Amino acid sequence: MNKWFKFFYIFLVLCLSSCLDESPKDQMPESGIYDSANSLYVNAVASLYNYVGAHEEGEGLQGTCRGVYDYNTLTTDEAIMPIRGGNWYDGGLWKNMYDHTWTSTDTDLYNVWKYLYKVIVLSTKSLETIDQHKALLTARQLEEYKAEVRAVRAMFYYYAMDMFGRVPIVQSSTQNTADIQQSNRSEVFGYIVKELQATAPLLPNEHSNLQGNYYGRLTRPVAWFLLAKLSLNAEVYTDDNWTDEWRPQGKTIMLDVDGTRMNAWQACIHYCDLIANAGYELEPDYTKNFAVHNENSKENIFTIPLDKMLYTNEFHYLFRSRHYAHGGAYGGASENGTCATLHTMSVYGYNTASADKRLDMNFYTGRVVVDGNEVKLDDGTPLEYMPLAVEQNLTASKYIETAGARMKKYEVDRTAYSDGRMPDNDIVLYRYADVLLMKAEAKVRNGENGDGEMNEVRARVGMNPLAATLDNILDERLRELVWEGWRRQDMIRFGTYNKTYDIHTPSEADKKGYTIVFPIPEKVRELNKNIKQNAGY
């Protein structure tokens, strides 16, 4: 078995379940792949970006189903996948997500673990490959190539640590399986922070969302965004015993930032300011960030490039949410599934005189009109979404097919392939509005006033100013960032995730506090006895 496949076999415990063919007939020898600085970049660095998006279920940071996005969205007060008769039960998957009754044997959670660690493993191998072929590079290229790979790997560790808490830090393919150890969450947090701090100065200070040489890459502002997120969530991420109802205090969590000691909130503000100084600003038109051609947004920081003619990445969420007839009216199809919760409609002020102006930008509610024509159901009646008819099981409801406000956030690409799942809208992962809301929250938590930042976000959509209290910030994050995959993290940070909300009643696991992380999949633990289960599972 050659070294590459031996490497994968060793990391079977972390990400893969089978070894590949030792001698694939169509595989080029490394000497043919790595023959110049450019080929080394393409095959050892750029190739990693193929895994940020995806077309297979369970993979990609966003875009597909049953993966990172769903576990961070459909387990919260933001959105729900109701059972609609014979549709959307799927062995209890979606009900368990909303109820927080997942288990360590759930295949979909295991697939998420495999996906995250697959990219971590590939990144580690890329670093070794770069070292092996460093004679092709200048000293500066060597430094920059490795920095970019380390930053990508740190980003995937960030998602793994956020979801699973105590995860292994793996940096060498020469480790034996028996030597792979699990790290406490606080250790992983510290490692990710140091990796991003070390690599950020070596990354290009460019806007990753803009088409060109840096399109879709992890540039310096992307690293700063991740460092701001890490700082904002430091109370959660440095807590190694999350079931005892106590957390470290952000004001006492000290970080070394560019030669200065700062508390977690100050660090978050610092990184938010760096992003602002890099030239990001709010788009005057909120919807422009999610348009079919959103590559020129002044606000988007990191996106998953979509182009049906160039990439295989897919975006399923509009397709999955809209009613069948609604998708058909656009010339495609739909699955009639995901909808907003009652809580989300309440926060948006649905059906009130003070409804938030982003309601119509983010949701389909009421009767549906496409190209000036009312969309009709099979019986000839108009399709009308009923936002307040949501139940977890709609089987006995007369609104079985129409309950719930549906996702509208992204402009419909009428030229999309695959029934609408392959549009040209780039998927927005990180954007500047989130930076402003992070800064507002960090300032409030640090005893300062965050009104200016929060109300800059509100003013952009014509909403009146509000005091930046923590409660108002949590609600504003839902209004501004709905459908963007942040709600689970936000609720955990604000202490509401394992409490009563919407139509969610806390599970017994919620009451014990351990559902703020997911269980380590049993298949992982079976293959490596060093990996211990998270408390409670």
N, C-alpha and C positions, 0 to 999 in steps of 0.2 A: 504494500500500500504506500503510495507516495506521500510526501510530507503534507501536502495540501489536504488530502482526504483523511489522513491520520489526524490532522488538526480538527476536522469536522467531527470525526468519530469521538475524539476526546471530549468535545463540547456537546456531545449528544445529550448529556444531562441538562444542558442549558437551552438548546434550541432545536435540535434535529432529531428525527426518529429513525433515520436509516442512512447508511453510507452509500455514496454515489459510486458509479462504476470506476474502478481504479484506472482504467485505460480507455477513456472515451475516444473513439476513432476520429471524431471531428475536432478534437481539442488541439489548438496550436501549441507548440512548445513555448515556454516562457521567453526564450531567446527571440522568438518571432513577434511576441506581443510587446515586450519592453525593449525597444531598440532606439528610443529617443526620449528626451524630456517630455515631449508632447504625448507620446504613446503611454508613458508612465503615468502622466496626469490623467489621461482619459480612462485608463484601465484600473488604476489604483485609487483615484480620488473621485473623478466625476461619476464613475459607475455607481458609487454609493448613493447618489441622489435618485437612482432608479427605485429606491425602496422607501422614499418619503411618501410618495403616493402609491397607488396600487390599482389593480382591477380584480384581484381575488379577495373573497370575503376573509375577514380577520386580519388583513394586512393593510398597511398604509396608516399614516397618522390621521388622515381624514379621507373621505371619499367613498369608502366601501362600508359594508355592514358587518356587525358582530365583532367589531374590533375596538381600538382605542377610543374612537369617537363615541360609539354607542355606550360603552361602559362609563363614559364621563358625561353623558347627556340623558340617557333613558333610565338612569338610576336616581334622577333628581326631581326637583319641583318644577323643572322647565318643560319637559316633554314626556310623552308616554306612548307606548305602543299597545293600544287596547286590543283585547280579544274581540274579533268581529265575526261571531258565528264560528264557521269552520276555518277562518283565517286568523293568522297571527297568534296561534297558541304555541306552535313549534316546540312541543315538549316542555312547556312552561318557561322557556328562555326569557321572554320579555316580562312576564309576570314576576319571575324571580329577580330580574334586574330592578324593577320598580319596588318590590317588597324587600329588597336586600336579603334575599334568602338563597343566594348563590352558594355553591359548595366547591371544595378543592378538587372535585372530580369533573367539574364542568369542562367539556371539550373546548368551548369557545374561549374561556379564560386561558387554557393551556395554549391555544393558538396565538393569543395575544402575546404571551410570554415567549413563545417560539419566534414570533415575528421580531420582537424587540431585541432578543438576544442574537438572532440571525444577523442583524445589522451591526450589533456590537462585535460579533465574531468577525464579520467581514471587514470591519474597520480595523480591528487588531491585525488581521492578516495583511491589510493594505499597508499599515505602518511597517510591518516586517518586509514586505515587498519593496517599499521605497528605500529602506535601509540596504537591502540586498543589491539594489541597482543605483545607489547614490552616485556612482561614478558618472552617470548620465547627467547629473544636475550640478548647477553652481551651488555654493554654500547657501545663498539666499533662497534658491528654489527648494532645496532640501528642507530648510526651515519652514518655508511657507506651505509646501505640500503636506508636511507632517502636521502642521498646525491646523490646517483645514480638516484633515481626517480626525484629529483628536477632538476638534470642536463638534463634528458630526457625531462621533461616538459619545461625547458628553451629553449631547441633546437626547440621544436614545437612552442613556442612563437616567436622564432626568425623567423621562416618561416611565421607565421601569420603576424607579424609586418612588415616584408619585403614586403609582398604582399598587405596587406590591410591597413597598416599605423596605424590608430587609432583603437586599439582593446581593449577589456576588459581584465583586469588582475583578474583572479578568483582563489582564493586560499582556499576556504572553501565551503563545501557542505551545510553549515547551512545558507548561504545567501539566502534571499528571492529574487525572480525574480526582484521585483521592486527596489531592492537595488543594482543590478548589474550595474556598471557604466563603461563607456568607458574612456580609458586613452589616453592622447596625445601620439604621437609617441615617443617623447623624454622621457616620463615617462616609457614607455614600454622598450625602449632601456636601460635606467638606471637600471630597474628592472632585465632584462636579464643579463646584465653585472655583477651585484652584485650577482645574483644567481650562475652564473658560477664561479665567483671568490671565492665565499664561498664554493662551493662544490668541485672544482678541487683538492684541497689538500687531500680530503678524497677519491678520486677516485683512483683506481689502476693505477700505472704508467706503463702500459702495452700496447703492440701493439694489437689493437682491431682487425686488419685484419687477424691475425695469428690464425690458428685453435688451440683450447685448451680452457681453462677455461674462457678466456676473449674475445673469438671470437664473433664479432658482437655487443659487449657492448660499452657503452659510457665511455671510459676510460679517464685518465687525458689528454693525447695528443689530444683527440677529443675535449675536453672542451677548450684546448688552441687554437685549430684551429678555433673554433667558436668565441672565444674572439679576435683572430686576424682579422677575418672577420668583427666583430662588430666594431672594432677600425678603420679598413680601410674604412668602410662605415659610420663613425660617422658623417660626414658632412651631409649626407642624412638623417640618422636616428634621429638626434637631431633637424632637421628642421621641425617645426610644421606648417609652412605655405609654402608649396612647390610650390605654384602657383605665388609667388611674385618675382621670378627670383633672389632670394638672398639666400645664405646658410651661416651657421656659418663656420668659418675657422678652419681646422683641427689643426693648430698650437695653437689655443686658446681654443680648447676643451680639458679640463684637466680631466684625469682619475687617480684615486688612484690605483696603481699597485704594489702589494707586498710591501706596505709601502712607495712607492715613487710616487710623482706627475709627471705624464708624459702627454705630449700632445698626441693626437690620433695617430699620425704617429709613435711616439716613442713607444707607447703601442703596436702597431701592430708589430713593429720590435722586441720588447721584447718577445712577444708570439711566433713569428716565430723562434726566437733563442732557446726558450725552446723546441720547437718541434725538431729542429735540434739536440740539446743536448740529446734528448731522443733516438737517434740512427736511425732516418729516413734518407734516402739518395735516390738519383735518381737511378733507375734501369738502368744498362748500355743499356739494350734493352727496348726501349719505349713500345713495344707491349706486353711485359711480364706482364704489369699491367692489361691487358685486356684479357689475355689468358683464356682458358677453366678452367685451374687450376691455378688461380692467388692468392691463399691463402697465398703464401710465398713471395709475393712482399715486397721488402724493402722500397717501396715508398708509397703504399696505407696506409691511416690512418684510414679511416672509410668506411666500405662497407656494402652492404646488402647481407648476405649470400644466395646463391642459390645452391640448390641440389635437383634435381628432385625426388630423393628418400626420401627426408626428409622434404622439405618445400613446401608450396603452392605458395611462391613468384614467380612472373613471370617477364620476360624481353621482352617487345614487340617491341623495336625500330628497331632492325635488320629486324624482321618479317614485320613490318609496312613499311619499306623503300624500300626493294628490289622488283624488278619486279616479277610477278607471276612465270615466267619461271625460274628465278634465284633461287627462293625458291624451286621450283620443282627439280632443278638440285641437290640440297642438300638432296633430299628425303622428303622435307616438303612442306610448302606453304609460300606465302607472300601476301602482300596487295598492293604493288606498290603505295606508297604514298609519304612520307616525302623525301625531297631532300635538298641539300645545295643551298644557294642563289648565285646569281651572285657576290655579294660582297665577300662572303667567298672564292669563286674561285679566285677572284682578289687578295685577301690578301695572298692566298697560292701561287700565281704566276702560276696558271694553264695555260698550253699551252705556257709557256715561258721557256727560257733556265735557268732561276734562280728559278724554282719552288721549293717550300719547300719540303724537304724530307719526311715530315709527310703527304704529300698529298696522297701518295699511301697507307700509313698506316691507314688513316682515311676515305678514300672514294673509292668507285667503280666508275671509269670513263672509257669511251671507251668500247671496246668489252669485254665481260665477258667470262672467261674460268674457268671451274670447272673440276677438275680431269683430266686436259689436254685436255678437249673437249670444243669447243665453244658452249655456250648456244644459242639455236635457239628459235625464236619466232614461233607462230603458222603457219606463212606462209613460214617457212623454212629459213628466213633471220637471220643473227646473231643478238643477243641482243647487242645493243650498246647504253650505256648511253651518253646523250648529255648534258654536264654540262652548256653550254652557251645558251641553248634553253629554259631556265626557264621563264615562265610567270605566273602571278597569276591565270589566267584562260587559260588552255591549250586546251579547247574544240575544237577550230578551228585550232590547230597546228598539223602539220604532226608528231610532236614528242609528241603527247598526252600521250603515254605510256612510253616514254624513256627519256623525258627531265629531267635534273637534275642529279648531282652526288649523289650517295646513301651512306648511312651509312655503314661503314666497321669496325669501331674502335674495336669492340669486335671479338675475334676469333670465328669462327663458331663451335658450338658443334654439331658434326654429330650424337650424341646420344640423342639430346634434345627431350623432349616430347612436346606434344601440338603444332605440326607443327613448332617447333623451338622457341616457347614462354617460354619453361621451360628448359633452358640450365643450365650448371653447373658453368658458369662464375659468380663470385660475382660481383654485380653492384658497381662500384666505385663512392662513394660520395665525399670523401675528399682525396687528395694525396699531397705528398711533393713538386711536381713541382709547384703546386699552392702556396704553402708556399713561395718558392723562388720568384715567381712573385709578391706575395703580399709584400714581404720585399723590392724588387726592387722598386715597386711603392711607398711604404711608404717613403723610403729613398729619392726618387726624390721629392716627395711632401714636404718633410721636408728640402729640399735644399741640399741634399747629393747626392752621386753618386751611382746609382743602377746597373751599368754595369755588375759587377761581378755576381750578382745573376741571372739577365736575361740571360746572356751569358753562364752561367752554364747549363741552360735549353736548350739553342740553341746548345751548343757543344755536348750534349748528343746524338742529332740526326744528328750530322755532319754539322751543319749550321754555317756560318761565324758570327763573333761577330757584334753587332750593338750597337749604343749609346742608352742608356736606357732613351729616351725621353718618355713623357707620350703617345704620338701618337704611338710610337713603342711598348710600353708596352701593349696598348690596342690591337694592332694587334697581338702581340705575345701571348696574352691570348686567342685569337681566334684560332690561329694555334695550340697551345698546349692543350687547354681545350675544343676544339670543341666537341659537343655532350654530354657534361658533366653537362649541366644545369645552367651555371653561366652567360650566355650572357646578360640577361635582367638586372641583378644587375650591371654588369660591365658597360653597356651602360648608365644606370641611373647615376652611379657615375661619368662617364666621360662627362655627359651632352649631349649625342647623341641620347638618346632613343626617344625623342619626336621631333626629327629633320628629315630632308630629308635623307634617306639612301637607298641604293640598289634600289629596285623598289617601295619602300614605300614613299608615299606622306603624310606629316603630316595631320592628321585629325583636325577638328576644336577643338576637345578636346585636341589634342597634342599641338596646338598653345597656348592654355590657360594654359598648363603645368600640368594639373591634372591627366594625364594618367600614371604618374610614380607610382601611386598606383591604385589598382583595387577598384571598388565600393563595399561598404558594401552591401551584398545581401538584397533585399527588404524583403524577408521572415524573415530574422533576425530582421529587424527593425519593421516589423508588430507585432512581438511577444514581443518586448521590446522597448518601446518608449524612453528609455534612450539612445539608440544607434542612434547616429546622422550620417547622410550620409557624406562621404568625399566630400570636396569642389568640385564643378563643376558637380557632378552627380545628 
